Amino acid sequence: MDLNQSIRLLSSWIGQIGDLGLNLLWRFIHIVVSLWYIVSGIFEAIESYAISLGLNKKYSSIDLEKLRCLAVVVDIEAVQDVAKVVELLQWLTTIGVKQVGLFDSQGLLKKSKDLILETVPGSMLLEEIGKDFSPDGKRIALEFISSSDNKEAVMKAANILLQRYLKSSHPENDKGENFFTESHLNEALGVVGENVHVPDLLLVYGPIRSHLGFPAWRLRYTEIVHMGTLKYMRYGSLLKAIHKFTGVHQNYGT
């Protein structure tokens, strides 16, 4: 065996050892991360049950003044389980939430709204009440939202803003109003008769960390929290998420 063959053989062995080492390192990291998620999940489950049983006095009372509107996003694969949605709404009613928007991308919950309204005590349609309301007691106003909602209104509002811009701008000297603010959008939506309910908190029930198609133009200052799948929802986790939101200081810019 000459020198070149020895070098190639040594290089091959080094490459195989390197590949084996990287493979073992990857498996080790995978095991560590998996164990961390398992331990974290067990801890969260124990904490959730402790909150549900009232053992953690920190969550015994929640100031819901900041939470004017809450939105719930349900994954399309879980939306068929209307009983789980009803149970979630009953929890929110118990907590004291007054206004909830229910969203799924295909509008299946909207088709089941009659069943939901009959099953959830004290529930009523938000559109039948108006934008400004203050229900008493254990009552909750529901809005059913899908991806197709409000698109026509947004298009009309965008056209109003465009026409306003074209009338106010002067291309010859590059002067005039060349930007739009939130107040402009709200004013344009008001002109087309669209009452916009922007959620303060968005709870996502699904397998991935995404808003799952919830209209982005309604998420201007919204806090988004991923809650896991609807099948394994827990009352303690819901209470914790709402309590955490009420204690957060939000900066809206200058």
ChimeraX attribute file (.defattr): number of C-alpha atoms within 10 A of each C-alpha:
attribute: neighborCount
match mode: 1-to-1
recipient: residues
	/A:1	5
	/A:2	6
	/A:3	8
	/A:4	9
	/A:5	10
	/A:6	11
	/A:7	11
	/A:8	11
	/A:9	12
	/A:10	12
	/A:11	12
	/A:12	12
	/A:13	12
	/A:14	12
	/A:15	12
	/A:16	12
	/A:17	12
	/A:18	12
	/A:19	12
	/A:20	12
	/A:21	12
	/A:22	12
	/A:23	12
	/A:24	12
	/A:25	12
	/A:26	12
	/A:27	12
	/A:28	12
	/A:29	12
	/A:30	12
	/A:31	12
	/A:32	12
	/A:33	12
	/A:34	12
	/A:35	12
	/A:36	12
	/A:37	12
	/A:38	12
	/A:39	12
	/A:40	12
	/A:41	12
	/A:42	12
	/A:43	11
	/A:44	15
	/A:45	15
	/A:46	13
	/A:47	17
	/A:48	20
	/A:49	16
	/A:50	14
	/A:51	22
	/A:52	19
	/A:53	12
	/A:54	13
	/A:55	12
	/A:56	13
	/A:57	10
	/A:58	11
	/A:59	16
	/A:60	12
	/A:61	10
	/A:62	16
	/A:63	11
	/A:64	16
	/A:65	8
	/A:66	12
	/A:67	17
	/A:68	16
	/A:69	20
	/A:70	23
	/A:71	25
	/A:72	26
	/A:73	26
	/A:74	25
	/A:75	23
	/A:76	17
	/A:77	12
	/A:78	17
	/A:79	22
	/A:80	14
	/A:81	12
	/A:82	16
	/A:83	13
	/A:84	16
	/A:85	21
	/A:86	18
	/A:87	16
	/A:88	19
	/A:89	23
	/A:90	20
	/A:91	16
	/A:92	21
	/A:93	22
	/A:94	12
	/A:95	17
	/A:96	16
	/A:97	22
	/A:98	23
	/A:99	26
	/A:100	25
	/A:101	19
	/A:102	23
	/A:103	28
	/A:104	23
	/A:105	20
	/A:106	16
	/A:107	18
	/A:108	17
	/A:109	24
	/A:110	17
	/A:111	11
	/A:112	13
	/A:113	18
	/A:114	11
	/A:115	14
	/A:116	21
	/A:117	16
	/A:118	12
	/A:119	15
	/A:120	18
	/A:121	15
	/A:122	16
	/A:123	20
	/A:124	20
	/A:125	17
	/A:126	19
	/A:127	12
	/A:128	10
	/A:129	12
	/A:130	9
	/A:131	11
	/A:132	7
	/A:133	11
	/A:134	13
	/A:135	14
	/A:136	9
	/A:137	10
	/A:138	16
	/A:139	19
	/A:140	25
	/A:141	23
	/A:142	24
	/A:143	18
	/A:144	22
	/A:145	23
	/A:146	19
	/A:147	15
	/A:148	11
	/A:149	13
	/A:150	16
	/A:151	11
	/A:152	11
	/A:153	18
	/A:154	17
	/A:155	13
	/A:156	16
	/A:157	23
	/A:158	15
	/A:159	13
	/A:160	19
	/A:161	19
	/A:162	13
	/A:163	11
	/A:164	12
	/A:165	16
	/A:166	14
	/A:167	11
	/A:168	13
	/A:169	14
	/A:170	13
	/A:171	9
	/A:172	6
	/A:173	7
	/A:174	9
	/A:175	10
	/A:176	13
	/A:177	13
	/A:178	11
	/A:179	8
	/A:180	11
	/A:181	7
	/A:182	9
	/A:183	9
	/A:184	14
	/A:185	17
	/A:186	14
	/A:187	15
	/A:188	20
	/A:189	22
	/A:190	14
	/A:191	14
	/A:192	15
	/A:193	11
	/A:194	15
	/A:195	15
	/A:196	13
	/A:197	18
	/A:198	18
	/A:199	22
	/A:200	20
	/A:201	24
	/A:202	24
	/A:203	21
	/A:204	25
	/A:205	26
	/A:206	22
	/A:207	15
	/A:208	13
	/A:209	13
	/A:210	15
	/A:211	22
	/A:212	18
	/A:213	14
	/A:214	22
	/A:215	17
	/A:216	9
	/A:217	10
	/A:218	13
	/A:219	17
	/A:220	12
	/A:221	13
	/A:222	17
	/A:223	15
	/A:224	20
	/A:225	18
	/A:226	17
	/A:227	22
	/A:228	17
	/A:229	16
	/A:230	21
	/A:231	12
	/A:232	9
	/A:233	15
	/A:234	19
	/A:235	17
	/A:236	20
	/A:237	19
	/A:238	20
	/A:239	20
	/A:240	18
	/A:241	16
	/A:242	22
	/A:243	19
	/A:244	12
	/A:245	18
	/A:246	17
	/A:247	11
	/A:248	10
	/A:249	7
	/A:250	10
	/A:251	7
	/A:252	7
	/A:253	4
	/A:254	3
